[in-house]
């Protein structure tokens, strides 16, 4: 698993640096360069913390697997089932990141850039890494081995990284089935028809099933509906948390506070 992560990291870094160089050559504006610099720093922090948390994740997965209802032998079909289940969990987790204030607070970091390139794939809030693995743990209780969950979750994460580019256009029928750059540009768009669309990890089947799929038509306008106007990594990570801390004291009662946290963001 360690070798797989190392090779994946090297490939992702090579591909992203190549794409970013072309992006800067096309548009060498200072604001874009500052944005890329902030994204890369956030990515480095996320990677360091994420790799450390993987040890905890594996321990939690192993604990859940110990109490699994049944444990089928590791086979090719179990890898396929594991992939489909992990992709579904990704869809649900991603949906929650847009539909609840408490999970939008860290996820908004990823969407707050006004640009869309592979450095945007690095633009993640490290708070995600501290808890996101919990959503995948129940799969081990259902009999999917921890190694399968870890590998598939990593593959889905890599797929979600490489789709952050404008250098690849529409891909026809592939756009209907897979999470492609075209589909992910839609996901990052604040165009009214694009908001809260295309949550898929590798496949778009769950978006079609739950009617959250949108085809790329008009060019996407990137960012969030209230621009934070900053490339300061600290503000990029914390601005939504500060917003929540300002709003919660205005709400009376613990129940109403909890309902507020789990209600859709503004």
C-alpha positions as CSV (number, residue, x, y, z in Angstrom):
1,X,0.0,0.0,0.0
2,X,2.9,2.4,0.8
3,X,4.5,1.7,-2.6
4,X,1.2,2.3,-4.3
5,X,0.7,5.7,-2.6
6,X,4.3,6.7,-3.4
7,X,4.0,5.9,-7.1
8,X,0.6,7.6,-7.2
9,X,1.9,10.7,-5.6
10,X,4.9,11.0,-8.0
11,X,2.6,10.5,-11.0
12,X,0.1,13.1,-9.8
13,X,2.8,15.6,-9.0
14,X,4.4,15.1,-12.5
15,X,1.1,15.4,-14.4
16,X,-0.1,18.4,-12.3
17,X,3.2,20.4,-12.6
18,X,3.2,19.8,-16.4
19,X,-0.4,21.1,-16.7
20,X,0.2,24.0,-14.3
21,X,3.2,25.1,-16.4
22,X,1.0,25.3,-19.5
23,X,-1.7,27.2,-17.5
24,X,0.8,29.8,-16.4
25,X,2.3,30.2,-19.8
26,X,-1.2,30.7,-21.2
27,X,-2.1,33.3,-18.6
28,X,0.8,34.5,-16.4
29,X,-1.3,36.9,-14.3
30,X,-0.1,37.4,-10.7
31,X,-3.5,36.6,-9.1
32,X,-3.5,33.2,-10.8
33,X,0.1,32.5,-9.7
34,X,-0.8,33.4,-6.1
35,X,-3.8,31.1,-6.2
36,X,-1.7,28.2,-7.5
37,X,0.9,28.8,-4.8
38,X,-1.8,28.7,-2.1
39,X,-3.3,25.6,-3.6
40,X,0.0,23.8,-3.6
41,X,0.7,24.7,0.0
42,X,-2.7,23.4,1.1
43,X,-2.1,20.2,-0.8
44,X,1.2,19.6,0.9
45,X,-0.4,20.1,4.3
46,X,-3.3,17.8,3.4
47,X,-0.9,15.1,2.1
48,X,1.3,15.1,5.2
49,X,-1.7,14.9,7.6
50,X,-3.6,12.5,5.3
51,X,-0.7,10.0,5.1
52,X,-0.5,10.0,8.9
53,X,-4.3,9.5,9.3
54,X,-4.2,6.5,7.0
55,X,-2.6,4.5,9.8
56,X,-5.6,5.4,12.0
57,X,-8.0,4.7,9.1
58,X,-6.5,1.2,8.6
59,X,-6.8,0.4,12.3
60,X,-10.5,1.5,12.3
61,X,-11.2,-0.5,9.1
62,X,-9.5,-3.5,10.6
63,X,-11.6,-3.2,13.8
64,X,-14.8,-3.0,11.8
65,X,-13.7,-5.9,9.6
66,X,-13.1,-8.0,12.7
67,X,-16.8,-7.8,13.5
68,X,-18.0,-8.2,9.9
69,X,-21.2,-10.2,9.3
70,X,-19.4,-12.4,6.8
71,X,-16.0,-12.4,5.2
72,X,-15.9,-13.7,1.6
73,X,-12.6,-14.7,0.1
74,X,-10.7,-12.0,-1.7
75,X,-11.5,-12.4,-5.4
76,X,-11.9,-10.3,-8.6
77,X,-15.7,-9.9,-8.0
78,X,-15.0,-8.6,-4.4
79,X,-12.7,-5.9,-5.9
80,X,-15.5,-4.9,-8.2
81,X,-18.1,-4.8,-5.4
82,X,-15.6,-2.9,-3.3
83,X,-15.1,-0.3,-6.0
84,X,-18.9,0.2,-6.6
85,X,-19.5,0.5,-2.9
86,X,-16.6,2.9,-2.3
87,X,-17.8,5.0,-5.3
88,X,-21.3,5.2,-3.8
89,X,-19.9,6.2,-0.4
90,X,-17.9,8.9,-2.2
91,X,-21.1,10.2,-3.8
92,X,-22.9,10.3,-0.5
93,X,-20.0,12.0,1.3
94,X,-19.6,14.5,-1.4
95,X,-23.4,15.2,-1.4
96,X,-23.3,15.9,2.3
97,X,-20.4,18.3,1.7
98,X,-22.7,20.5,-0.3
99,X,-26.0,19.9,1.5
100,X,-25.0,20.5,5.1
101,X,-23.3,23.5,6.7
102,X,-21.1,21.4,9.0
103,X,-19.6,19.5,6.1
104,X,-19.6,22.4,3.7
105,X,-17.4,24.4,6.1
106,X,-14.3,22.3,5.2
107,X,-15.4,21.4,1.6
108,X,-15.9,25.1,0.6
109,X,-12.1,25.4,0.7
110,X,-11.9,23.2,-2.5
111,X,-14.5,25.3,-4.3
112,X,-13.4,28.8,-3.3
113,X,-10.8,29.2,-6.1
114,X,-11.8,31.4,-9.1
115,X,-9.7,29.2,-11.3
116,X,-9.8,25.6,-12.5
117,X,-6.6,23.7,-13.0
118,X,-4.8,20.8,-11.5
119,X,-3.6,22.9,-8.6
120,X,-7.3,23.2,-7.6
121,X,-7.2,19.4,-7.0
122,X,-4.6,20.1,-4.2
123,X,-6.9,22.8,-2.7
124,X,-8.3,20.8,0.2
125,X,-9.0,21.4,3.8
126,X,-6.9,19.1,6.1
127,X,-9.9,18.9,8.5
128,X,-11.4,16.5,5.9
129,X,-8.6,14.0,6.5
130,X,-9.3,13.8,10.2
131,X,-12.7,12.2,9.9
132,X,-13.6,11.3,6.2
133,X,-12.4,7.7,6.6
134,X,-15.2,7.1,9.1
135,X,-17.8,7.2,6.3
136,X,-16.0,4.2,4.5
137,X,-15.6,2.1,7.7
138,X,-19.1,0.5,7.6
139,X,-18.1,-1.2,4.3
140,X,-15.6,-3.3,6.3
141,X,-18.4,-4.3,8.6
142,X,-20.2,-5.6,5.6
143,X,-17.3,-7.9,4.7
144,X,-15.1,-5.8,2.3
145,X,-11.5,-6.2,3.4
146,X,-9.7,-3.0,4.7
147,X,-7.0,-3.3,1.9
148,X,-9.8,-3.2,-0.8
149,X,-11.4,-0.1,0.8
150,X,-8.1,1.7,1.1
151,X,-7.0,1.0,-2.5
152,X,-10.4,1.8,-4.0
153,X,-10.7,5.0,-2.0
154,X,-7.2,6.0,-3.1
155,X,-8.1,5.3,-6.8
156,X,-11.2,7.4,-6.5
157,X,-9.2,10.2,-4.9
158,X,-6.7,10.1,-7.8
159,X,-9.5,10.2,-10.4
160,X,-11.0,13.2,-8.6
161,X,-7.7,14.9,-8.8
162,X,-6.9,14.5,-12.5
163,X,-10.3,15.9,-13.7
164,X,-9.3,19.4,-12.5
165,X,-8.3,20.7,-15.9
166,X,-9.6,22.8,-18.8
167,X,-7.0,21.4,-21.2
168,X,-9.3,18.4,-22.0
169,X,-12.7,19.1,-23.7
170,X,-15.8,17.1,-23.8
171,X,-15.4,13.3,-24.4
172,X,-18.8,12.3,-25.8
173,X,-20.3,9.2,-24.3
174,X,-17.5,9.0,-21.7
175,X,-18.9,12.1,-20.1
176,X,-22.2,10.3,-19.5
177,X,-20.6,7.3,-17.8
178,X,-17.4,8.7,-16.1
179,X,-16.5,11.7,-14.0
180,X,-14.5,13.6,-16.7
181,X,-13.0,17.1,-16.7
182,X,-16.2,18.3,-18.5
183,X,-18.4,16.9,-15.7
184,X,-16.2,18.3,-13.0
185,X,-16.1,21.7,-14.5
186,X,-19.8,21.7,-14.1
187,X,-19.5,20.6,-10.5
188,X,-17.2,23.6,-9.8
189,X,-19.5,26.1,-11.6
190,X,-21.7,28.6,-9.8
191,X,-23.9,28.9,-12.8
192,X,-27.4,28.4,-11.4
193,X,-28.0,25.3,-13.5
194,X,-24.6,23.8,-12.3
195,X,-24.9,24.3,-8.5
196,X,-24.9,21.0,-6.6
197,X,-24.4,18.8,-9.7
198,X,-22.1,15.9,-10.6
199,X,-21.0,14.5,-7.2
200,X,-19.7,11.3,-8.7
201,X,-16.3,9.9,-7.9
202,X,-15.2,7.7,-10.9
203,X,-18.7,6.9,-12.3
204,X,-21.6,9.1,-12.9
205,X,-24.2,6.4,-12.4
206,X,-25.3,7.7,-9.0
207,X,-25.8,11.2,-10.4
208,X,-28.0,9.8,-13.1
209,X,-29.9,7.7,-10.5
210,X,-30.5,10.5,-8.0
211,X,-31.0,13.2,-10.7
212,X,-27.9,15.3,-9.8
213,X,-26.3,15.0,-13.3
214,X,-25.8,18.1,-15.5
215,X,-24.2,18.2,-18.9
216,X,-21.7,20.9,-19.6
217,X,-23.3,23.5,-21.9
218,X,-22.4,27.1,-21.0
219,X,-18.8,27.8,-19.8
220,X,-18.6,27.3,-16.0
221,X,-18.0,30.3,-13.8
222,X,-15.8,29.1,-11.0
223,X,-15.7,29.9,-7.3
224,X,-18.4,30.3,-4.6
225,X,-21.4,32.6,-4.5
226,X,-19.7,34.8,-1.9
227,X,-16.1,35.3,-3.1
228,X,-13.6,35.4,-0.1
229,X,-11.2,37.5,-2.3
230,X,-8.1,36.0,-0.6
231,X,-5.2,33.7,-1.4
232,X,-4.3,33.5,2.3
233,X,-4.2,29.7,3.1
234,X,-5.4,30.4,6.7
235,X,-8.5,32.3,5.5
236,X,-9.1,29.8,2.7
237,X,-9.3,27.0,5.3
238,X,-11.1,28.8,8.2
239,X,-13.5,31.5,6.7
240,X,-16.6,29.3,6.7
241,X,-15.9,28.1,10.3
242,X,-15.8,31.7,11.4
243,X,-19.1,32.3,9.7
244,X,-20.7,29.4,11.6
245,X,-19.3,30.6,14.9
246,X,-20.9,34.0,14.3
247,X,-24.3,32.5,13.4
248,X,-24.6,29.8,16.1
249,X,-24.8,32.2,19.1
250,X,-27.8,33.9,17.4
251,X,-29.8,30.6,17.3
252,X,-31.6,29.7,20.5
253,X,-31.6,26.1,21.8
254,X,-29.3,23.2,21.2
255,X,-31.7,21.4,18.9
256,X,-32.1,24.4,16.6
257,X,-28.3,24.8,16.5
258,X,-27.8,21.2,15.5
259,X,-30.6,21.5,12.8
260,X,-28.8,24.6,11.6
261,X,-25.5,22.8,11.2
262,X,-27.1,20.0,9.2
263,X,-29.2,22.3,7.0
264,X,-28.1,23.4,3.5
265,X,-25.6,26.3,3.4
266,X,-26.6,29.7,2.1
